[in-house]
């Protein structure tokens, strides 16, 4: 009898905490990069794949990475989001100047493009422009490609 009362109490506590977190708009399942909601809190990452969530609905995820080299580098990226999310993706230089803005036209659309950047520190911001949230992870892939020399 005592064991079932403890089990009920634990279940009640879990439900209560879930309600508190939902009402207070706290991430129910925080991703490994949080907190990363500002330039100052930007998570340091390497090129490759980042998997994270947009929770709560006004969440903005900032990342920063360094591009090495003497010449400009082409950065190729794609962002895959849950079906409910209409994504916005911004790239900034180390002085927080906007380099490029990309936005999906509809929820769930993949953003795939490239940007030529100078060597140095680059920031990227991911957010839901339709102010939705999802516990399902998005995936941001970042890689470099050697720029093609002009034939002119």
C-alpha positions in Angstrom: 0.0 0.0 0.0 2.8 2.4 0.8 4.6 1.7 -2.5 1.5 2.7 -4.5 1.0 5.9 -2.5 4.6 6.9 -3.3 4.1 6.0 -6.9 0.9 8.2 -7.1 2.7 11.1 -5.3 5.6 10.9 -7.8 3.3 10.8 -10.8 1.4 13.8 -9.3 4.7 15.7 -8.9 5.7 15.0 -12.5 2.3 16.2 -13.8 2.5 19.3 -11.6 6.0 20.2 -12.8 5.0 19.7 -16.4 2.1 22.0 -15.9 4.2 24.6 -14.2 6.8 24.5 -17.0 4.2 24.7 -19.7 2.3 27.7 -18.0 5.6 29.5 -17.4 6.7 28.8 -21.0 9.9 27.1 -19.9 11.3 24.5 -22.3 10.0 21.1 -21.2 12.9 19.4 -22.9 15.8 21.9 -23.1 18.3 21.2 -25.8 22.1 20.8 -25.1 22.8 24.4 -26.4 20.6 26.3 -24.0 20.9 29.0 -22.9 21.8 30.5 -26.2 19.1 33.2 -26.7 21.4 36.2 -27.4 24.6 37.1 -29.1 26.4 37.0 -25.7 25.1 33.5 -24.9 25.7 32.1 -28.4 26.8 28.5 -28.2 30.2 27.8 -29.7 29.9 25.1 -32.4 31.9 23.6 -35.2 30.9 23.1 -38.7 28.6 20.1 -39.1 25.1 19.3 -37.9 23.4 21.1 -35.0 20.2 19.5 -33.5 18.1 21.6 -31.2 14.5 22.7 -30.4 12.5 25.9 -30.6 10.8 26.1 -27.2 9.1 28.3 -26.0 7.5 30.0 -29.1 9.7 33.2 -28.8 12.9 31.1 -28.5 15.8 32.3 -30.6 18.9 30.1 -30.8 22.3 31.8 -31.4 25.4 29.9 -32.4 28.9 31.1 -33.3 31.8 29.4 -35.1 35.1 30.5 -36.6 35.9 30.3 -40.3 39.6 29.8 -41.0 41.5 30.9 -44.1 43.0 33.7 -46.0 40.4 34.0 -48.8 36.6 34.3 -48.6 34.9 31.0 -48.0 31.5 29.8 -49.2 29.4 28.5 -46.4 26.7 26.1 -47.5 23.8 25.6 -45.1 20.4 23.9 -44.8 17.9 24.1 -42.0 15.3 21.4 -41.6 12.5 22.2 -39.2 9.4 20.4 -37.7 6.2 20.8 -39.8 4.7 23.5 -37.5 7.7 25.8 -37.7 8.2 28.6 -40.3 11.9 29.2 -39.9 14.0 32.3 -40.0 17.8 32.1 -40.3 20.2 35.0 -40.0 24.0 35.2 -40.4 26.0 37.9 -38.7 29.7 38.9 -38.6 31.7 39.4 -35.4 30.3 42.9 -35.0 26.7 41.7 -35.2 26.2 43.1 -38.6 23.6 41.2 -40.6 25.2 39.3 -43.5 22.2 37.3 -44.8 18.6 36.7 -43.9 16.7 33.6 -45.1 13.1 32.7 -44.3 10.9 29.8 -45.3 7.7 30.7 -47.1 5.6 28.0 -45.3 5.9 26.0 -42.1 8.1 22.9 -42.4 10.0 24.1 -45.5 13.7 23.5 -45.7 16.0 26.5 -46.0 18.9 25.6 -48.2 21.4 28.2 -49.6 25.0 29.5 -49.3 26.8 32.6 -48.3 30.3 33.8 -49.0 32.0 35.0 -45.8 35.4 36.4 -44.8 37.5 34.4 -42.4 36.7 35.1 -38.8 33.9 34.6 -36.3 30.4 34.1 -37.7 27.1 34.1 -35.7 23.9 32.4 -36.8 20.4 32.8 -35.4 17.5 30.3 -35.8 14.0 31.2 -34.8 10.3 30.5 -35.7 9.0 33.6 -37.5 5.5 32.3 -37.0 6.0 32.1 -33.2 5.3 28.4 -32.9 7.2 26.0 -30.8 8.0 22.3 -31.1 9.7 19.7 -28.9 10.8 18.1 -32.2 14.4 19.0 -33.1 15.4 21.1 -36.0 18.6 20.3 -37.9 21.0 22.9 -39.1 23.9 21.7 -41.3 26.8 24.0 -41.9 29.8 23.2 -44.2 32.3 25.1 -46.4 32.8 24.8 -50.1 35.7 26.2 -52.0 34.5 29.2 -54.0 34.6 28.7 -57.8 37.1 31.1 -59.5 35.5 33.4 -62.0 36.2 32.7 -65.7 36.3 36.3 -66.6 
